[in-house]
Amino acid sequence: MNQPLSAHVHRSNSAFGAAVVLVAAAVWAAHHGLQAVQFEGRTASRLAAVWGTTFVILLAQTVLYHCERPRRPSPRARRQLDALHVAVLLPVYNEDPGYLRLGLESLIGQTRRPDSVHVVDDGSTSSNYADVRAWWIAAAAAVGIATTWQRQANAGKREAQAAGVAASPTADVYITVDSDSCLAPNAVEEILLPLSRARVQSVAGIVLATNHRSNLLTRVTDLWFTTGQLTDRSALSAMGCVLVNSGPLAAYRAPVVRDNLDSYLNETFLGRPVKFSDDSLLTLYALLRGRTVQQPSAVVFTALPEKPSHFLRMYLRWMRGSTIRSVWRMRYLPVTGWAYWAHLLRWFGLALSTAVLGWLLVVEPLRSGTLPPASFLLVPVLIGWAQALRYLGVVRSDERIRQRAVTWLLMPLAVAAAWTVLRAMRWYGAATCARTGWGTRQHGAEVTLGPVLEERHPDHDSTLQLAIPAGN
């Protein structure tokens, strides 16, 4: 018997992880406080204030992300959720047919199937998906999923989603997925559970990589991205103010989407139409109506960039979109809400850490010849490893714990990239945010799915059928 790709977040090590992070943070703060005395008086006092502030922020975030819990509603609330019409919006543009079919198969295998699925081909130039389309229409009909498959002239992801919304005008919940999203078997059921609370307007899923073992880049990206979701976004979720849902899996109450469809399709920035950052805009609409949370038990797998050029273009698009979205948050979010201050705190942290890095590595050496001790480079890595214990808490059906531990050891690479290349791109993206083009997949799929191989599950006698990305 073949089993689908699945994963869950194991919470048995949460207390241990929290203790390690808190101890590491305390050691880090004490170390920096002691090292600051080697600088001149004014510099030392400034550094002491910086370390103290950062220490408090780190402790608060650690406490908050360990407060996040998957929503578990009552049987009555579950019955109410079961009665909702759930529509999946699936835009497609130059996607690899293998990844597209893998994602559609995962929708059929859900413990709570969606009521309808709306596929919109946004003018793909690499394939017409005739074989996938024929298979899907027959397969969806066989299990009772209403479906539509449309093709439109290339107009962008938002227009494709809007076509899906038009095809399901009576839906109660819209689930947005990407064309390379492969949902864990219980993903739809789990992502709906927080909506049992009336104030919750959107729910983010946990995104893992399908091709995480393709090369060093995908390993480090999966480690960095997963850890960020289970620390930073989990902390925001505990306060009900997730700022950005992930495109591979998110759920929205239908009015959040329908009532804002016109502004969603016609967003402009500095007179230019915005074609990216769609997930963060939908999340902003949800925030203006209530709470936005993450459901750590709702898991989806997606294809990560396998080439540095692809990753850098994707990241630059994210940073430009993040800058634009920050302007709207400043303008529209209420000052009395957690989301407003969480957003400001992010920018404060980014500006503060960049200023300190420049001061210690450039200004002080030029002014007085004083270099920070080598241990200053070690402490961020130790903190990164401590936070990435959350990554080790993710149990995957296709990977043994020792394989994940090898990836966990790569955290120094993730920290180095975050402090150098990604930081520079963050500021470059802010400076060039008026460039609102998409930037990827213009000439076909950039990640393709290789042959399907069979692998023995580490904990069961059954065999897993695993799609191995090309290049493995």
GIPE-V293912 format. One line per field, one symbol per residue. ss: DSSP state (A for helix, B for strand, O for the rest). burial: # if it has 16 or more other ideal C-beta (glycine too) atoms within 10 Angstrom, else .. A space follows every 50 residues. Layout:
ss: ???
burial: ???
This chain:
ss: OBBOOOBBBOOOOAAAAAAAAAAAAAAAAAAAAAAAAAOOAAAAAAAAAA AAAAAAAAAAAAAAAOOOOOOOOOAAAAAAAAOOOBBBBBBBOOOOAAAA AAAAAAAAOOOOOOOBBBBBBOOOOOOOOAAAAAAAAAAAAAAOOBBBBB BOOOOOAAAAAAAAAAOOOOOOBBBBBOOOOBBOOOAAAAAAAAAAOOOB BBBBBBBBBOOOOOOAAAAAAAAAAAAAAAAAAAAAAAOOBOOOOOOOOB BBBAAAAAOOAAAAAOOBBOOBBOOOOAAAAAAAAAAOOOBBBBBBBBBB BBOOOOOAAAAAAAAAAAAAAAAAAAAAAAAAOOOOOAAAAAAAAAAAAA AAAAAAAAAAAAAAAAAAOOOOOOAAAAAAAAAAAAAOAAAAOBBBOOOO AAAAAAAAOOAAAAAAAAAOAAAAAAAAAAAOOOOOOOOOOOOOOOOOBB BBBBBBOOOOOOBBBBBBBOOO
burial: ..#######....#..##.###.##..##.##..##..#...#...##.# #..##..#..##.###.#.##.#....#..#....############### ##########.#############..#.#..##..#..##....#.###. #....##########.##..##########################...# ###############.################################## ####.###.#...#..#.#....########################### ######...##.##############..#...#....###.##....... ..#..#..##...#.......#......##.#############.####. ...#..##.#########...#..##..##..#..#..###...#####. .............#.####...
